[in-house]
Amino acid sequence: MYYSEIGKIIEAGLDRDREKVKSFAQLLAKKMEADGEVRGSSRITNIINKKNLGRATMDSLVPLPVDQESRMNIVETDYDPQADSLILAEPVQLKLQDFMDTIQNKKRMDDMGLEFSQSLLLYGYPGCGKTTAAAYIASKMHLPLVTARLDTLISSLLGATAKNIHKIFEYAKRQPCVLFLDEFDAIAKARDDQHELGELKRVVNSLLQNIDDYCEDGILVAATNHQELLDNAIWRRFQTVIEMPRPGVLEISKMMEQFPKFVKTSEIKDAQWKKIYQSMSGLSYSDIKKIINNLSKKAILSDAIDLNMENIIAEVYLFKTHGDYSKEEMALFLLESGVPKRRVIAYTGFSRRKIDRFAERMMTDE
């Protein structure tokens, strides 16, 4: 089960690379602990402690790369074995699983002469799970997630950006990890952009070379909201490409099950839930999570833990309008979303006559 990790420890030992031995051994211990092999994990940890290595993190074992100009770190590392919950459309989840299964069987692929680059490109609308998917992959594979910091990666010094890219890939090669390049278009733009300087071409060329070298053994995940900006050669470097769509009704329904336990929604009927899901059409996973958090916060502040249909749909409207709305517009949105007139009256305080006029106007507009 642990042949891959043990093999890497032996290989690092034969290369006399002490840092790699420590890093691989720690990750092996964490993987065994996650699999319930507590005794074996403890024995490995004790060996590490006897060598005065303590409970060191990957950051302390391998120094983080820094930008020459700002002296700030250009990567962040995170190890979260609990980041294994994921709500995405089933076809997307199946593609992610196929990517992970192929990586775990890479040796078999190599032995059979099949070429496979351990690279994944995620693209799509903002807030639709790209970063979450990268953390999920790292968690499932019991590896730390190394995220490039674009705010420090892109340097004002001529040529420094390409050097920073090389530093990131070299850092990732020194220990088992999932390397995550978010906002990938910032460093992978098409080289035929007339508004860019020659520096961009050097950056993209450096990026291509580093991807080719790194993905022979390393795992790379890149994400972008602007896939149309990517250089054509970049697309060819990725073995797996997945579009991350906005959530559909099924995914929205799963997210709406994530209210804290103190928030009750038992009074909302199935037919009402369907109308709630329809009101959220076009929102991202991130948007819906914010709406859930806002509703939970208001439930605490008002001591009203029982949510109803109009509470949720009204919060959707508040989110969509960023709070810039009139009471009349809110009433219209509630009616258009299928909230019964009597509930709109109770929520807004408008008279029945006024709500009837709104309903008539709505029918006329249709």
DOTI-966868 format. One line per 10 residues: number of its first residue (from 1); their letters; for each residue y, z, x of N, C-alpha, C. Coordinates in steps of 0.001 Angstrom, whole numbers, plus 500000, padded with zeros to 6 digits. Atoms other than C-alpha are relative to their C-alpha. Example, Ala and Ser with C-alpha at 12.3 -4.5 7.8 and 13.67 -1.06 7.14 Angstrom:
1) as) 498810,500000,500890,495500,507800,512300,501200,500000,500900; 498810,499940,499180,498940,507140,513670,501090,500730,499230
REM end
This chain:
1) myyseigkii) 498794,500000,500826,500000,500000,500000,501261,500000,500863; 498825,499854,499134,502324,500810,502878,499862,499188,501290; 500257,500786,498798,501094,498175,505340,501280,499390,500565; 498779,500654,499532,504469,496447,505489,500871,500971,500794; 499153,499011,499327,506399,499625,506396,499375,500465,501315; 500683,499537,498781,503776,500807,508881,500062,498927,501080; 499933,501097,499041,503716,497387,510511,501361,499897,500658; 498648,500081,499449,507486,497429,510934,500278,501168,500955; 499838,498852,499099,507371,500912,512484,499318,499716,501339; 500730,500321,498766,504737,499761,514984,500749,498940,500804
11) eagldrdrek) 499268,501076,499321,506698,496593,515762,501258,500538,500679; 498787,499422,499419,509916,498593,516310,499659,500887,501197; 500423,499155,498893,508002,501041,518524,499661,499195,501232; 500351,500861,498870,506615,498252,520687,501243,499380,500631; 498731,500528,499489,510152,496897,520999,500873,501103,500593; 499266,498823,499510,511261,500427,521980,501379,500114,499340; 498758,499887,500772,513920,500320,519276,499937,501302,499197; 500121,498660,500584,514251,504031,518491,500668,500093,498626; 499268,499921,501261,516801,503539,515712,499206,499377,498858; 500802,500646,501027,514563,501132,513821,498795,500854,499624
21) vksfaqllak) 501145,499141,500280,511583,503464,514148,500412,501118,499047; 499518,498899,500846,513597,506320,512648,500295,499518,498588; 499583,500511,501304,514993,504201,509853,498801,499600,499146; 501194,500412,500741,511658,502641,508844,499154,501205,499600; 500796,498812,500308,509930,506032,509011,500604,500770,498829; 499343,499313,501111,512520,507606,506716,499763,499282,498678; 500199,500763,501228,512202,504821,504201,498550,500055,499531; 501402,499842,500363,508407,505072,504314,499783,501347,499308; 500130,498665,500594,508683,508804,503567,500577,500021,498579; 499377,500037,501331,511025,508149,500626,499141,499215,499015
31) kmeadgevrg) 500846,500806,500877,508741,505454,499228,498753,500774,499602; 501195,499219,500303,505694,507726,499475,500331,501129,499020; 499593,498930,500907,507588,510555,497795,500198,499465,498589; 499774,500618,501311,508631,508227,494953,498684,499636,499325; 501314,500364,500541,504962,507199,494544,499110,501216,499756; 500774,498791,500240,503841,510825,494305,499199,500485,501194; 500705,499599,498779,502460,511007,497847,500847,501028,500752; 499085,498978,499470,504392,514224,498495,499515,500560,501330; 500537,499400,498764,502079,515609,501168,500217,499072,501197; 499800,500960,498915,502167,512441,503273,501460,499829,500342
41) ssritniink) 498564,500123,499769,505905,512147,502821,500527,501182,500810; 499551,498791,499289,506406,515739,503996,499574,499977,501464; 500479,500060,498616,504300,515158,507116,500884,499080,500841; 499118,500928,499274,506433,512161,508117,501365,500636,500219; 498698,499337,499885,509624,514128,507403,499971,501089,501063; 500122,498943,498996,508367,517031,509537,499998,499427,501415; 500006,500645,498680,507696,514671,512444,501424,499611,500387; 498607,500390,499733,511241,513341,512142,500826,501226,500373; 499238,498780,499734,512631,516884,512030,499670,500588,501373; 500410,499467,498688,510623,517932,515115,500666,499243,501137
51) knlgratmds) 499315,500806,498989,512298,515118,517005,501513,500159,499901; 498571,499684,500138,515660,516653,516021,500796,498874,499328; 499294,501059,500709,516511,513792,513693,500572,500491,498674; 499479,499435,501232,517102,515986,510656,499822,499060,498825; 500040,500846,501186,517708,514408,507257,501080,498942,500110; 498942,500968,499741,519857,511682,508739,499950,498863,499004; 499931,501177,500856,521022,508828,506571,499972,498761,500868; 500003,501254,499256,520877,505169,507523,501326,499820,500730; 498685,500153,499380,524605,505346,508271,500048,500659,501368; 499928,499287,498723,524064,507897,511038,499024,499427,501008
61) lvplpvdqes) 500971,500580,499083,521031,506129,512476,500526,498708,500613; 499437,501257,499527,522792,502785,512750,501492,500007,499673; 498559,499903,500253,526607,502958,513163,500485,498835,499140; 499455,501022,500877,528499,501092,510459,500931,499066,500770; 499077,500932,499341,530282,497916,511606,501407,500173,499469; 498596,499823,500403,534095,498036,511543,500794,498730,500289; 499085,501112,499758,536899,495499,511341,500831,500294,501241; 499293,499815,498730,538582,495008,514723,501457,500403,499785; 498572,499757,500221,542087,495094,513241,500259,501346,499336; 499721,498787,500772,541945,497917,510677,499186,501199,500446
71) rmnivetdyd) 500961,498969,499584,539072,499907,512258,499329,500660,498807; 500664,499490,501194,537714,500397,508741,498596,499405,499888; 501367,500487,500199,534047,500066,507790,500019,498734,499148; 500063,501235,500778,533130,496614,506489,498748,499936,499128; 501124,499895,500931,529967,497743,504668,499930,501422,499460; 500338,498692,500554,528899,500610,502452,498499,500017,499753; 501438,499905,500239,525326,501861,502200,499719,501032,498920; 500367,499085,501079,523658,503537,499240,498495,499925,499785; 501429,499958,500321,520106,504656,498589,499838,500798,498719; 500126,499347,501299,519446,505436,494920,498661,499623,499369
81) pqadslilae) 501318,500326,500559,515753,505542,493953,499954,500098,498484; 499973,499854,501451,516807,506332,490369,500666,498828,499292; 499287,501125,500617,518712,503065,489797,499017,498938,499521; 501063,500918,500405,515699,501536,488096,500022,499673,498512; 499876,500374,501398,516953,501161,484524,500891,498769,499901; 499285,501270,500060,518130,497708,483570,499875,499414,498604; 499996,500694,501287,519145,496096,480281,500582,498622,500228; 499589,501390,499858,519275,492329,480601,499123,499156,499090; 500816,500903,500799,517993,489352,478643,498633,499839,500658; 501371,500054,499464,514208,489019,479032,499803,498878,501023
91) pvqlklqdfm) 500190,501041,498981,514340,485636,480845,500591,500375,501353; 499372,499566,498750,516697,487147,483433,499140,501055,500682; 500850,498954,499419,514495,490200,483929,498728,499406,500600; 501216,500633,499477,511449,487968,484395,500279,499288,501318; 499642,500684,498755,513260,485931,487060,500223,500997,501130; 499800,498959,498988,514318,489104,488889,498657,500552,500473; 501319,499480,499635,510740,490385,488785,499246,498998,500856; 500658,501037,499209,509451,487065,490106,500543,499989,501433; 499386,499949,498667,511917,487307,493007,499432,501167,500802; 500528,498825,499301,510720,490827,493872,498515,499844,500317
101) dtiqnkkrmd) 501444,500198,499766,507035,489922,493479,499769,499059,501185; 500167,500960,498909,507458,486996,495843,500308,500646,501343; 499662,499299,498759,509152,489176,498475,498855,500920,500433; 501081,499068,499677,506365,491747,498261,498730,499281,500443; 501160,500783,499578,503852,488960,498832,500386,498947,501042; 499495,500982,499034,505821,487205,501573,498970,499675,501078; 500992,500249,498940,503061,487650,504159,498952,498999,499524; 500975,500940,500546,500586,485852,501902,500585,498593,499956; 499327,501300,500055,503138,483071,501421,500039,499371,501403; 499912,500489,498621,503628,482786,505185,498639,499518,500492
111) dmglefsqsl) 501343,500351,499547,499878,482748,505829,499519,498680,499396; 500407,501227,500686,499495,479892,503345,500937,498832,500312; 499094,501058,499588,502303,477926,504951,501093,499676,499009; 498942,500221,500980,504729,478311,502034,501312,500580,500522; 498699,499526,499546,508379,478562,503051,500733,500669,498844; 499272,499274,501046,510350,481145,501121,501131,500779,500629; 498829,499264,499544,513857,482384,501776,500244,501173,499054; 499822,498801,500826,514419,485948,500566,501459,500132,499567; 498584,500050,500381,517762,485035,499048,500151,499743,498511; 499770,500088,501434,519082,485419,495518,501498,499886,499740
121) llygypgcgk) 498604,500167,500401,522370,484156,494046,500117,500277,498507; 499730,499653,501395,523627,485728,490806,501403,499522,499648; 498667,500454,500401,526499,484105,488944,500171,500144,498493; 499726,499894,501427,528191,484420,485586,501255,500791,499715; 498806,499312,500495,530855,486167,483542,500083,501412,500589; 499872,498642,499451,532275,489437,484988,499408,501059,499070; 500521,498876,500777,530592,492638,483881,498652,499760,499356; 501276,500341,500645,527243,491030,483036,498783,500368,500838; 501175,499405,499375,524989,492971,485387,499647,499541,501396; 500340,500498,498659,525180,491294,488800,499854,501150,500997
131) ttaaayiask) 500063,498857,499080,525951,494477,490763,498854,500931,499619; 501095,499153,500476,523535,496475,488606,498651,499420,500391; 501263,500654,499631,520794,493910,489286,499703,500180,501480; 500195,499807,498561,521330,494199,493051,499519,501423,500288; 500419,498604,499816,521047,498009,492878,498584,500217,499460; 501335,499902,500600,517967,497652,490660,498933,499470,500960; 500947,500590,499050,516234,495389,493175,499771,500942,501178; 500113,499076,498865,516986,497797,496033,499188,501235,499620; 500717,498807,500446,515711,500759,494005,498516,499725,499829; 501398,500344,500250,512505,499023,492932,499229,499767,501305
141) mhlplvtarl) 500657,500282,498727,511777,498038,496535,500136,501167,500979; 499849,498789,499188,512624,501538,497838,500781,499712,501281; 499159,500354,498868,515345,500164,500096,501451,500388,499718; 498572,499764,500206,518998,501087,500655,500716,498696,499676; 499161,501151,500313,521648,498738,499306,501191,500009,500947; 498877,500143,499075,524108,497549,501950,500975,499002,499376; 499016,500831,500692,527251,496205,500262,501160,499673,500919; 498866,500419,499172,529834,494169,502163,501302,500335,499284; 498682,499673,500561,533404,495396,501634,500965,498862,500295; 499159,501178,499782,535495,492284,501129,501443,500364,500327
151) dtlissllga) 498619,499614,499719,538748,494242,501321,500243,500169,501501; 499849,499870,498547,538095,494884,505025,499306,498875,500760; 500713,501102,499355,535759,491976,505759,500935,498847,500348; 499082,501121,499797,538495,489347,505371,501198,500486,500800; 498972,499517,499076,540818,489883,508327,501136,498998,500131; 498842,500869,499782,544280,488519,509009,499973,499388,501403; 500096,500525,498642,543315,487918,512635,499192,498702,500021; 500664,501288,499929,542340,484336,513411,498602,500166,500611; 501368,499941,499491,538574,484143,513814,499288,501312,499745; 500619,498689,500168,537995,487819,512986,499086,500058,498776
161) taknihkife) 500831,499972,501205,536559,487136,509520,498594,499512,500309; 501320,500513,499622,533720,485029,510952,499244,501036,500837; 500634,498959,499183,533051,487804,513495,499518,501150,499132; 500397,498920,500907,532979,490402,510713,498740,499638,499212; 501197,500465,500706,530436,488327,508784,498773,500158,500890; 501114,499875,499060,528235,488202,511874,499620,501470,500199; 500266,498568,499833,528578,491992,512318,499197,500541,498824; 500695,499515,501196,527422,492580,508738,498528,499597,500031; 501385,500461,499974,524308,490460,509104,499220,500673,501128; 500669,499327,498889,523498,492018,512494,499673,501444,499636
171) yakrqpcvlf) 500247,498624,500453,523840,495485,510976,498806,500048,499052; 501079,500013,500990,521546,494585,508072,498643,499710,500640; 501258,500349,499331,518932,493193,510476,499393,501191,500740; 500474,498888,499182,518642,496528,512278,499234,501052,499215; 500782,499092,500818,516981,498346,509354,499603,499310,498700; 500382,500610,501276,515128,497493,506150,501042,500329,498937; 498981,499788,501017,517643,497023,503347,500109,498749,499133; 499582,501154,500797,518946,494736,500619,501484,499802,500294; 498602,500303,499683,522178,493100,501787,500636,499351,498780; 499339,500479,501218,524580,492557,498882,501408,499513,500324
181) ldefdaiaka) 498677,500600,499813,527553,490190,499120,500607,499738,498633; 499344,500146,501300,529663,490694,495997,501256,499141,500158; 498833,500896,499971,532572,488384,495062,499817,498958,501096; 500457,500884,498930,530783,485864,497233,500916,498804,500219; 499138,501186,499893,533220,483032,496499,501163,500202,500962; 498872,499729,499100,535862,484768,498637,499720,499525,501423; 500333,500429,498637,533965,483804,501801,499128,498746,500010; 500904,501156,500063,531892,480849,500562,500629,498830,499250; 499313,501073,500721,534531,478488,499171,499663,498627,500568; 500252,501375,499575,534073,474737,499304,500909,499632,501164
191) rddqhelgel) 499235,500329,498792,535176,473399,502671,500897,498778,499828; 499117,501142,500229,536938,470418,501074,501280,500392,499278; 498776,499519,500641,539673,472608,499592,501195,499669,500900; 498873,500463,499194,542892,470953,500803,501023,501093,500274; 499004,498936,499848,544857,474179,500430,499568,501065,501008; 500500,499015,499049,542717,476120,502900,500160,499493,501435; 499861,500343,498589,543155,476209,506662,498629,499756,500629; 501250,500231,499284,540552,475273,509244,499185,501257,500163; 500708,498727,499877,539678,478968,509431,498914,500119,498944; 500997,499923,501060,537850,478658,506093,498722,499273,500410
201) krvvnsllqn) 501172,500753,499577,535539,476012,507535,499185,500775,501022; 500713,499199,499002,534707,478270,510459,499277,501170,499328; 500612,498879,500711,534008,481154,508076,498744,499552,499267; 501154,500487,500759,531687,479093,505860,498877,499578,500943; 501021,500390,499027,529891,477616,508882,499288,501221,500570; 500581,498760,499489,529383,481114,510280,499096,500634,498946; 500781,499426,501093,528142,482298,506891,498669,499277,499845; 501227,500789,500136,525613,479468,506629,499005,500317,501118; 500869,499716,498859,524244,480142,510110,499372,501389,499875; 500510,498637,500124,523907,483864,509465,498996,500130,498857
211) iddycedgil) 500953,499972,501114,522181,483333,506105,498662,499430,500442; 501242,500639,499532,519641,480981,507682,499206,500938,500900; 500668,499120,499050,518865,483473,510429,499493,501271,499322; 500327,498701,500608,518865,486631,508310,498865,499908,498985; 500938,500076,501130,516796,485424,505346,498573,499652,500401; 501393,500173,499563,513724,484704,507476,499212,501282,499769; 500666,498710,500216,512929,488423,507194,500801,500929,499093; 499163,499108,500783,515900,490095,505465,500166,499534,498560; 499799,500285,501423,516640,490292,501732,501501,499919,499719; 498585,500227,500270,520000,488869,500623,500212,499751,498514
221) vaatnhqell) 499561,500250,501376,521623,489101,497180,501502,499752,500038; 498571,500321,500086,524985,487424,496560,500378,499845,498537; 499545,500080,501387,527075,487495,493384,501400,499409,499942; 498674,500598,500180,530045,485512,492111,500305,499800,498522; 499513,500321,501339,532125,485134,488965,500565,498586,499953; 499378,501327,499906,533412,481755,490185,499081,499054,500772; 500980,500848,499337,530389,479647,491020,500533,498600,500278; 499441,501342,499805,532491,476483,490718,500740,499871,501327; 499274,500028,498732,534290,477463,493953,499080,499914,501213; 500907,499914,498864,531170,477671,496103,499790,498647,500677
231) dnaiwrrfqt) 500300,501189,499224,530535,475177,498865,498597,499500,499629; 501287,500577,500392,527668,472779,498055,498859,500466,500894; 501045,499588,499058,525771,473801,501176,499535,501436,499727; 500355,498615,500311,525824,477429,500000,498868,500044,498978; 501021,499994,501042,523763,476651,496915,498605,499736,500581; 501298,500363,499435,520995,475145,499041,499382,501133,500820; 500517,498886,499190,520655,478374,501042,499254,501022,499149; 500596,498970,500837,519434,480369,498044,498723,499501,499339; 501300,500344,500569,515781,480252,497088,500014,500162,498488; 499964,499685,501428,516474,481813,493682,501445,500083,499538
241) viemprpgvl) 498661,499964,500593,519569,481254,491535,499847,500394,498536; 500119,499505,501375,520041,483162,488272,501390,500112,499368; 498765,499818,500767,522820,482873,485713,499871,501286,499189; 500003,498722,500711,523726,486263,484230,500864,499853,498737; 499230,500237,501223,524745,485681,480590,500520,501283,499365; 499550,498857,500798,526625,487952,478208,498826,500512,499164; 501115,499453,500791,524379,490278,476180,499925,499376,498610; 500237,500448,501363,522834,488987,472982,499775,501200,499099; 500176,498926,500980,522051,491013,469867,498970,501020,500478; 501051,499078,499558,518849,492475,471343,500498,500905,501117
251) eiskmmeqfp) 499492,499198,498881,520579,493623,474541,501080,500978,499523; 498965,499112,500550,523546,495035,472583,499346,501179,499286; 500678,498922,500738,521161,497004,470360,499403,501030,500956; 500564,499066,499015,519461,498507,473435,501097,500850,500633; 498898,499242,499411,522811,499505,474902,500528,501059,499034; 499481,499049,500985,523865,501187,471665,499058,501184,499791; 500911,498849,500022,520844,503463,472063,500315,500987,501119; 499701,499182,498824,522472,504946,475167,501112,501020,499779; 499038,498928,500261,524871,507312,473428,499420,501328,500492; 500483,498664,499624,524672,510879,474771,499324,500670,498806
261) kfvktseikd) 500770,499358,501068,522337,513132,472791,500868,500719,498984; 499155,499247,500936,525228,515058,471263,500706,499090,498987; 499387,500948,500941,526515,511890,469520,498923,499502,499043; 500976,500381,501020,524724,511165,466237,500434,498705,499302; 499737,501264,500717,524440,507735,464609,498964,499787,498899; 501124,500110,500941,521632,508488,462144,500417,499493,498630; 499565,500427,501328,523772,507696,459082,500258,498491,499924; 499739,501437,499990,524297,504077,460160,498709,499256,499650; 501170,500739,500473,521900,501765,458305,499778,498737,500842; 500345,501191,499222,520121,498747,459804,500951,498842,499738
271) aqwkkiyqsm) 499091,501093,500353,522329,496280,457918,501381,500215,500616; 498701,499682,499391,525422,498071,459245,499956,499783,501506; 500137,500232,498556,524112,497968,462817,500142,498516,500317; 499903,501442,499768,523783,494200,462519,501457,499541,500018; 498580,500356,500044,527468,493950,461600,500735,500549,501229; 499414,499430,498777,528367,496226,464520,499699,499090,501187; 500380,500892,498901,526428,493979,466916,500803,498699,499948; 499228,501245,500148,528210,490912,465505,501445,500186,500458; 498617,499737,499585,531614,492547,466119,500124,500041,501522; 499997,499913,498541,530621,492918,469806,499640,498683,500676
281) sglsysdikk) 500364,501300,499441,529687,489278,470262,501057,499519,500993; 499085,500499,498974,531216,487834,473435,500416,501034,501020; 499667,498958,499031,531649,491194,475177,498946,500042,501104; 500933,499856,498880,530029,491949,478528,499299,501354,499918; 500678,498706,499925,527627,494782,479359,500988,501095,500383; 499004,499031,499555,530479,496524,481135,500953,500372,498869; 499109,499738,501133,532730,496163,478072,499353,500966,499014; 500695,499175,500991,530121,497691,475767,499805,501421,500524; 500153,498666,499412,529503,500568,478167,501305,500790,499892; 498700,499332,500130,533233,501358,478127,500239,500443,498568
291) iinnlskkai) 499836,499641,501413,533249,501332,474324,499157,501225,499666; 500877,498847,500224,530290,503747,474261,500619,501261,500608; 499375,498839,499347,532078,506055,476736,501235,500473,499236; 498807,499632,500763,535318,505944,474716,499627,500719,498704; 500450,499359,501240,533480,506803,471495,499441,501391,500272; 500571,498694,499645,531605,509650,473204,501107,501000,500339; 498861,499130,499651,534853,511044,474605,500722,500462,498743; 499294,499639,501239,536541,510938,471184,499170,500947,499151; 500872,499100,500752,533509,512619,469632,500136,501434,500506; 499833,498662,499413,533930,515529,472051,501360,500579,499630
301) lsdaidlnme) 498638,499504,500225,537706,515813,471601,500268,500347,498542; 499739,499766,501425,537585,515679,467797,498934,500852,499330; 501139,499246,500544,534352,517666,467367,499301,499246,498874; 500651,500829,501019,533179,514772,465179,498888,499222,500686; 501092,500601,499238,529795,513958,466631,499217,498972,499189; 500702,500957,500856,528580,511880,463664,500826,498726,499868; 499285,501269,500064,529701,508291,464158,499534,499195,498787; 500374,500902,501078,529794,505820,461310,500371,498572,500387; 499806,501425,499732,530083,502050,461092,501438,499674,500371; 498594,500346,499766,533876,501898,460906,500544,500608,501290
311) niiaevylfk) 499577,499410,498728,534328,504272,463872,499718,499053,501158; 500423,500850,498883,532416,501939,466153,500737,498662,499980; 499339,501310,500091,533900,498661,464864,501493,500133,500319; 498586,499777,499678,537426,500113,465084,500185,500151,501513; 499916,499840,498539,536757,501089,468719,499828,498657,500701; 500152,501352,499458,535592,497530,469404,501338,499266,499925; 498711,500684,500161,538911,496260,468035,501046,500570,500958; 499069,499372,499056,540889,498770,470102,499774,499473,501410; 500318,500517,498664,539079,497556,473202,500459,498559,500148; 499654,501413,499918,539626,493888,472418,501508,499775,500045
321) thgdyskeem) 498542,500178,500052,543348,494349,471765,500729,500852,501037; 499412,499082,499002,543908,496901,474574,500996,500967,499348; 499157,499045,500702,545485,499169,471957,501274,499417,499433; 498779,500648,500503,548212,496649,471067,499678,499340,498659; 500373,500497,501324,547702,496225,467318,500833,500710,498935; 499372,499339,501146,549124,497044,463906,498901,500540,499091; 500966,499416,500922,547441,499079,461217,499430,498936,499058; 500437,501089,500881,547289,495991,459021,498956,499125,500700; 500955,500814,499235,545530,494012,461770,498658,500713,500138; 501232,499223,499928,542999,496815,462159,499235,499903,498689
331) alfllesgvp) 500655,500081,501305,542290,496765,458416,499336,498638,499811; 500560,501341,500125,541759,492996,458493,498737,499848,500844; 501164,500109,499121,539362,493260,461449,498807,500746,499405; 501082,499235,500610,537330,495954,459685,499390,499235,498829; 500489,500782,501140,537085,493807,456550,499213,498777,500477; 500666,501196,499472,536189,490680,458556,498648,500345,500630; 501240,499574,499356,533475,492681,460325,498983,500545,499009; 500962,499607,501030,531843,493596,457022,500059,501447,499571; 499868,498617,500447,533090,497153,456540,500411,499985,498524; 499652,499981,501429,533151,497900,452770,501441,500459,499766
341) krrviaytgf) 498595,499695,500290,536607,498167,451166,500254,501501,499926; 499776,498564,500164,536200,501840,450254,500047,500723,501344; 499994,499375,498673,535470,502695,453885,501264,499633,500766; 498747,500415,499354,538457,500679,455110,501156,500814,499440; 498965,499176,500642,540633,502548,452607,499992,501405,500593; 500118,498645,499456,539299,505900,453871,500444,500056,501456; 499662,500005,498574,539779,504901,457509,501489,499781,500233; 498602,500375,499749,543286,503372,457237,501007,500777,499167; 499060,499314,500892,544775,505361,454368,500776,499044,499101; 499341,500980,500868,545910,502134,452661,499496,500146,498567
351) srrkidrfae) 500391,499966,501403,545824,501824,448896,498957,498919,499714; 500997,501000,500401,543095,499911,447094,500675,498653,499765; 499282,501241,500298,545664,497369,446002,500322,499238,501286; 499646,500647,498739,546774,496685,449561,498764,499419,500681; 501239,500489,499390,543205,496347,450823,499501,498766,499249; 500392,501179,500781,542483,493919,447960,500816,498786,500421; 499149,501110,499557,545428,491796,449101,499535,499482,501364; 500527,500401,498698,544081,491800,452661,498731,499165,499827; 501258,500699,500235,540680,490708,451361,500252,498609,499428; 499646,501305,500579,542255,487893,449327,500559,499071,501073
361) rmmtde) 499436,500796,498918,544244,486712,452352,498903,499513,500940; 501109,500355,499120,541065,486758,454416,499203,498846,499410; 500767,501049,500680,539259,484588,451850,500787,498698,499983; 499149,501205,499986,542222,482187,451709,499979,499325,501364; 500022,500529,498641,542215,481810,455503,498703,499260,500290; 501291,500641,499790,538538,480907,455383,499971,498616,499366
REM end
